[in-house]
């Protein structure tokens, strides 16, 4: 029988702190980003998406304290 439970997203983007958002991939802290483009770059280098891919996929990214359009100025 196939397991149909949803896996947790591989990427977690924490709530904004002074304009920066901490990024975790599979539980590993990979740093902070200040824009959607920086996040795409990090995820692209990790082999999780292309640099022009949308970042609103809840199967891949779990957003805390705001979504993919929430990038307060640093």
C-alpha positions in Angstrom: 0.0 0.0 0.0 1.3 3.4 -1.0 1.9 6.0 1.8 0.0 9.1 0.9 0.9 11.2 3.9 2.4 14.6 2.9 6.1 15.0 3.6 7.1 18.2 5.4 8.5 20.9 3.1 12.2 20.6 2.7 12.8 24.3 3.0 11.7 26.6 6.0 12.0 30.3 5.7 11.7 32.0 9.1 9.9 35.2 9.9 11.6 38.5 9.0 14.2 39.8 11.4 15.6 43.2 10.5 14.8 42.6 6.9 16.5 39.2 6.8 15.0 35.8 6.7 16.8 32.7 7.9 16.6 29.7 5.6 16.8 26.0 6.6 17.1 23.1 4.2 16.3 19.7 5.6 16.9 21.0 9.1 20.3 22.6 8.2 20.8 26.3 8.6 22.0 27.6 5.2 22.0 31.3 6.1 19.9 34.4 5.6 18.4 36.1 2.6 17.0 39.6 2.1 15.0 39.0 -1.1 13.1 36.5 -3.2 15.9 36.5 -5.7 18.5 35.6 -3.0 16.3 32.8 -1.8 15.9 31.5 -5.4 19.7 31.6 -5.7 20.2 29.6 -2.5 17.7 27.0 -3.5 19.1 26.8 -7.1 22.6 26.2 -5.7 21.2 23.5 -3.5 19.6 21.9 -6.6 16.0 22.3 -5.4 14.8 24.7 -8.1 15.8 26.9 -11.0 16.6 30.6 -10.3 13.4 31.7 -12.1 11.0 29.2 -10.4 8.2 30.4 -8.2 8.8 30.3 -4.5 5.2 29.8 -3.4 5.1 26.0 -3.6 3.9 24.8 -0.1 5.2 21.3 -1.0 8.7 22.7 -1.0 8.8 25.8 1.2 7.2 26.4 4.6 6.9 30.1 5.3 6.9 31.5 8.9 5.9 35.1 9.7 4.8 36.0 6.2 4.8 34.6 2.8 6.9 34.9 -0.3 5.8 38.5 -0.9 6.9 39.6 2.6 10.4 41.1 2.4 10.6 44.1 4.8 13.5 46.4 4.2 16.7 45.8 6.2 
